[in-house]
């Protein structure tokens, strides 16, 4: 659709969203203290990891704008998704580790509104349009919000993050049968997992997930060690690492099973 917003339409009742794979800093790159820091917390290579979903005729929606410019998975009102816990804002002012992103003034309300108009609103308009399109043909649609993060981010969580972090906002955003099916596949993989742990689903999952209206939303936050090497201390010299093909193959097998289960649920084949 544009140089920063990509929509690949499929006819299966499954939408896969990629809100954090972007690294474009648009017209605000010079304002950041470090362009590398402004890109570091991207969900590296996640859209490539899920490339197989297009062959399943899923619809893929992704933004190339960096989450440091505007985070399309945050509440546009500015309300925290995780009250009392460390997080980043709609227009983040720090990295995940708490390092300041800006050399000078941080975005004010007018600038946040400008960025929302340019990038947040069109991304969600595209996502809503795809959900509406598929709802006309199917009784159910599954919105799968795809993410990844470093395994160790002490400011955000203690210890090592489980490999698979399933988010349904405490069972609110999708039918329990869908969450159970996804969890069962994660268990069978032999890797660690948690359902509604530290990451219970961002604004996308919470906003669109309306099971009573036929839209079932679920978030998957992957620990990136599942598909690439993680240096103990990320730096410009070692980050981001390349995808490890062997690891990626293994985790993709699990993710493919999850996608198939989500599609089957939406088609009421499960």
C-alpha positions in Angstrom: 0.0 0.0 0.0 2.9 2.4 0.7 6.6 2.4 1.5 5.8 2.0 5.2 2.5 0.0 5.3 2.2 -3.4 3.7 -1.0 -5.5 3.4 -1.0 -8.9 1.8 -4.6 -10.1 1.4 -5.6 -13.7 1.8 -9.0 -15.3 2.0 -8.6 -17.5 5.1 -10.2 -16.0 8.3 -6.8 -15.3 9.8 -5.1 -11.9 10.1 -1.4 -11.7 11.2 -0.3 -8.3 12.4 3.3 -7.1 12.7 3.3 -3.8 14.6 7.0 -3.8 15.6 9.1 -5.1 12.7 9.7 -1.6 11.4 13.0 0.3 11.5 12.1 3.4 9.5 12.6 6.6 11.5 10.7 8.7 9.0 11.3 12.5 9.4 12.3 12.3 13.1 15.5 10.3 12.9 17.7 13.3 13.6 15.9 13.9 16.9 17.1 10.7 18.4 20.2 10.5 20.5 21.2 7.4 18.5 19.5 5.9 15.5 20.8 2.5 16.5 19.0 2.8 19.9 15.9 4.0 18.1 15.9 0.7 16.1 17.3 -1.7 18.7 13.9 -2.8 20.3 12.3 -3.8 17.0 10.8 -7.3 16.7 13.7 -8.4 14.6 12.9 -10.7 11.6 9.5 -11.7 12.9 7.7 -11.0 9.6 10.3 -13.3 7.9 9.7 -16.0 10.5 6.0 -16.0 9.8 6.4 -15.8 6.0 4.8 -19.2 5.7 1.4 -17.7 6.8 0.9 -16.2 3.3 0.9 -19.8 1.9 -1.9 -20.6 4.4 -3.8 -17.7 2.7 -3.7 -15.6 5.9 -3.8 -11.8 5.6 -0.6 -10.1 6.7 -0.5 -6.4 7.9 2.8 -4.8 8.8 4.3 -1.3 9.4 7.8 -0.3 8.6 7.8 2.6 10.9 9.9 2.1 14.0 8.1 1.6 17.3 10.4 4.4 18.6 8.7 6.9 16.3 5.2 5.7 17.3 4.1 2.5 18.9 1.0 1.3 17.1 0.5 -1.3 19.8 -0.1 1.2 22.6 -3.4 2.8 23.7 -3.7 6.0 21.7 -5.1 7.8 24.8 -1.8 7.4 26.5 -3.2 5.1 29.2 -0.7 2.4 30.4 -1.4 -1.2 29.3 0.4 -2.4 32.4 -0.3 0.0 35.3 2.4 -0.2 38.0 4.9 -1.9 35.6 7.6 -0.5 33.5 6.6 0.0 29.9 7.1 2.3 26.9 4.7 5.0 25.7 2.8 5.7 22.6 5.7 7.9 21.5 8.5 6.2 23.5 11.0 8.4 25.3 13.2 5.5 26.5 14.4 2.1 25.3 13.3 -1.1 27.0 16.3 -0.7 29.3 15.3 2.8 30.3 17.9 4.6 28.2 16.8 8.1 26.9 16.0 8.0 23.2 16.0 11.8 22.6 19.0 14.1 22.8 16.8 17.1 23.5 13.1 17.7 23.9 10.7 14.7 23.8 7.6 14.7 21.6 4.9 17.0 23.0 1.1 16.5 22.5 1.1 18.2 19.2 3.9 16.0 17.8 2.3 12.8 19.2 -0.9 13.8 17.4 0.9 14.4 14.2 2.6 11.0 14.3 -0.7 9.3 15.2 -2.3 10.9 12.2 0.5 9.9 9.8 1.2 6.4 11.0 -0.9 5.0 13.8 -4.4 5.8 12.4 -3.6 4.4 8.8 -2.2 1.2 10.2 -5.2 0.5 12.3 -7.6 1.6 9.5 -5.9 -1.0 7.3 -6.1 -3.7 10.1 -9.8 -2.9 10.7 -10.6 -3.0 7.0 -9.1 -6.5 6.7 -11.0 -7.8 9.7 -14.2 -6.3 8.3 -13.5 -7.8 4.9 -13.0 -11.3 6.3 -16.0 -11.0 8.6 -18.3 -10.7 5.7 -17.3 -14.2 4.5 -16.6 -16.0 7.8 -18.4 -16.3 11.1 -15.2 -16.0 13.0 -11.9 -14.2 12.3 -8.7 -14.7 14.3 -6.3 -11.8 14.7 -2.9 -13.0 15.6 -0.5 -10.3 16.8 3.1 -11.4 16.2 6.0 -10.2 18.4 9.4 -11.0 19.8 11.7 -9.6 22.4 15.1 -10.2 24.0 15.0 -13.1 26.6 16.5 -10.8 29.3 15.2 -7.3 29.9 15.5 -6.7 33.7 13.6 -3.5 33.6 10.6 -5.2 32.1 10.7 -8.7 33.7 12.7 -10.8 36.1 14.9 -13.7 34.8 14.6 -15.3 31.5 11.4 -14.9 29.5 9.6 -18.2 28.5 10.0 -19.1 24.8 6.3 -18.7 24.0 4.3 -15.9 25.7 0.6 -16.2 24.9 -1.6 -13.1 25.6 -5.4 -13.0 25.8 -5.7 -10.3 28.5 -6.8 -12.9 31.0 -9.1 -14.8 28.6 -11.1 -11.7 27.5 -9.9 -11.3 23.9 -10.6 -14.8 22.5 -12.6 -18.0 23.1 -10.9 -20.2 25.7 -10.8 -23.0 23.1 -8.4 -21.0 20.9 -6.1 -20.2 23.8 -6.1 -23.8 24.9 -5.3 -25.0 21.4 -2.4 -22.6 21.1 -1.1 -23.5 24.6 -1.3 -27.2 23.9 0.9 -26.8 20.8 3.4 -24.8 22.9 3.5 -27.5 25.5 4.0 -30.2 22.9 7.0 -28.3 21.5 8.9 -29.0 24.8 9.8 -25.3 25.1 8.8 -23.1 28.0 5.6 -21.1 27.7 3.2 -19.0 29.7 -0.4 -17.9 29.2 -1.2 -14.4 30.2 2.1 -13.9 32.0 4.1 -10.6 31.8 2.8 -10.0 28.3 -1.0 -10.3 28.3 -1.6 -8.7 25.0 -1.1 -5.1 23.8 -3.6 -2.6 22.6 -4.2 -4.4 19.3 -5.2 -7.6 21.1 -7.4 -5.8 23.6 -9.0 -3.4 21.1 -9.9 -5.9 18.4 -10.6 -9.0 20.5 -14.4 -9.2 20.7 -15.3 -12.9 20.8 -19.0 -12.1 21.1 -18.7 -10.3 17.7 -16.7 -13.1 16.1 -13.3 -11.5 16.3 -10.9 -13.5 18.4 -7.5 -11.8 19.1 -4.4 -13.5 20.5 -0.8 -12.2 21.0 2.3 -14.2 20.7 5.5 -12.8 22.2 8.5 -14.9 21.3 11.8 -14.9 23.2 14.2 -14.2 20.3 16.6 -16.9 21.4 14.2 -19.3 19.6 15.6 -18.1 16.2 18.8 -16.2 16.7 21.8 -15.9 19.0 21.5 -13.3 21.8 24.6 -11.5 22.9 24.7 -10.9 26.7 25.0 -7.1 26.0 23.6 -5.9 22.7 25.8 -3.3 21.0 26.1 -1.7 17.6 28.8 -4.2 16.8 26.6 -7.3 17.5 23.0 -6.3 17.2 20.8 -7.4 15.5 22.2 -10.9 15.0 21.3 -12.8 11.9 18.6 -15.5 12.0 20.0 -18.9 12.9 18.5 -21.2 10.2 18.4 -24.4 12.3 16.7 -22.6 15.2 14.3 -20.8 12.9 13.3 -24.0 11.2 12.4 -25.7 14.6 10.4 -22.8 15.9 8.7 -22.2 12.6 7.4 -25.8 12.8 5.6 -24.9 16.1 4.4 -21.6 14.8 3.0 -23.3 11.7 1.0 -25.7 13.9 -0.3 -22.7 15.9 -1.4 -20.9 12.7 -3.1 -24.0 11.4 -4.9 -24.4 14.8 -6.0 -20.7 14.6 -7.3 -21.1 11.1 -9.1 -24.3 12.0 -10.7 -22.6 15.0 -11.9 -19.7 12.8 -13.3 -22.2 10.3 -14.9 -24.1 13.1 -13.1 -27.2 12.0 -11.4 -27.8 15.4 
